[in-house]
């Protein structure tokens, strides 16, 4: 039993209900579903999810060429998002070059 199952069973039950709804109310075909799940598993760094959805996509008719494209697309989109976020965080990065720069990231108000 996981900590969530033991300490917050209502939450795990709600997750299971969501899983069921996504399965029974699906409006896309199996292969497309597996493509999306494969990309999300890559993005969330879920090794079991990547393996499962890679296999399940092939079983739904996907080709290795298609899976390679989904992998490349996920990497490309992730790189763009990571780049946008990093540029926004760094902002005027020249401020970071100053010797008297003080990072307030870890300072807590007392």
C-alpha positions in Angstrom: 0.0 0.0 0.0 1.3 3.4 -0.9 1.4 6.4 1.5 -1.5 8.0 -0.4 -3.6 4.9 -0.4 -3.1 4.6 3.4 -3.2 8.3 4.4 -5.6 9.8 1.8 -7.6 7.0 0.3 -10.3 9.4 -1.0 -7.7 11.0 -3.2 -6.5 7.7 -4.7 -10.1 6.7 -5.3 -10.7 10.0 -7.1 -7.6 9.4 -9.3 -9.0 6.0 -10.2 -12.3 7.5 -11.0 -10.6 10.0 -13.3 -8.7 7.2 -15.0 -12.0 5.4 -15.6 -13.7 8.5 -17.0 -10.8 9.1 -19.4 -11.1 5.5 -20.6 -14.9 5.3 -21.0 -15.4 8.8 -22.4 -12.5 8.8 -24.8 -13.2 10.7 -28.0 -10.0 9.8 -29.9 -8.7 6.6 -31.4 -6.4 4.3 -29.5 -3.2 5.1 -31.5 -3.7 8.9 -31.0 -4.3 8.3 -27.3 -1.1 6.3 -27.0 0.8 9.0 -28.9 -0.4 11.6 -26.4 0.4 9.4 -23.4 3.8 8.5 -24.8 4.7 12.2 -25.2 3.4 13.1 -21.7 5.3 10.2 -20.2 8.5 11.5 -21.8 7.8 15.0 -20.5 7.1 13.8 -17.0 10.1 11.5 -17.1 8.1 8.4 -16.3 10.2 5.4 -17.4 7.4 2.9 -17.0 5.0 5.2 -18.8 7.4 5.6 -21.7 7.8 1.9 -22.1 4.1 1.1 -21.6 2.8 3.7 -24.1 5.6 2.9 -26.6 4.5 -0.7 -26.6 0.8 0.0 -26.5 1.1 2.5 -29.4 2.8 -0.2 -31.5 0.0 -2.6 -30.6 -2.5 0.0 -31.7 -0.8 0.1 -35.2 1.9 2.8 -34.8 5.2 2.3 -36.5 8.7 2.9 -35.0 9.0 5.8 -37.5 5.9 7.4 -36.0 7.1 6.8 -32.5 10.5 8.4 -33.4 8.6 11.4 -34.7 6.6 11.7 -31.5 9.8 11.5 -29.5 11.4 14.2 -31.7 8.3 16.4 -31.5 8.2 16.1 -27.7 11.9 17.0 -27.4 11.5 20.0 -29.7 8.4 21.3 -27.9 10.1 20.7 -24.6 13.2 22.6 -25.6 11.1 25.6 -26.7 9.2 25.6 -23.5 12.3 25.2 -21.4 14.0 28.0 -23.4 11.1 30.4 -23.0 10.9 29.7 -19.2 14.6 30.1 -18.7 14.8 33.3 -20.6 11.9 34.7 -18.6 13.6 33.7 -15.3 16.9 35.2 -16.3 15.3 38.4 -17.5 18.1 41.0 -17.6 20.8 38.4 -17.1 23.5 41.2 -17.1 22.3 42.0 -13.5 23.7 38.6 -12.5 27.2 39.6 -13.6 27.4 42.3 -11.0 29.6 41.5 -8.0 27.1 43.0 -5.6 24.2 40.9 -7.0 22.1 39.3 -4.2 19.9 36.4 -4.9 16.7 36.7 -2.9 15.4 33.3 -3.9 16.3 31.6 -0.6 15.7 34.6 1.7 12.7 34.2 3.9 10.8 37.0 5.6 11.0 36.9 9.4 
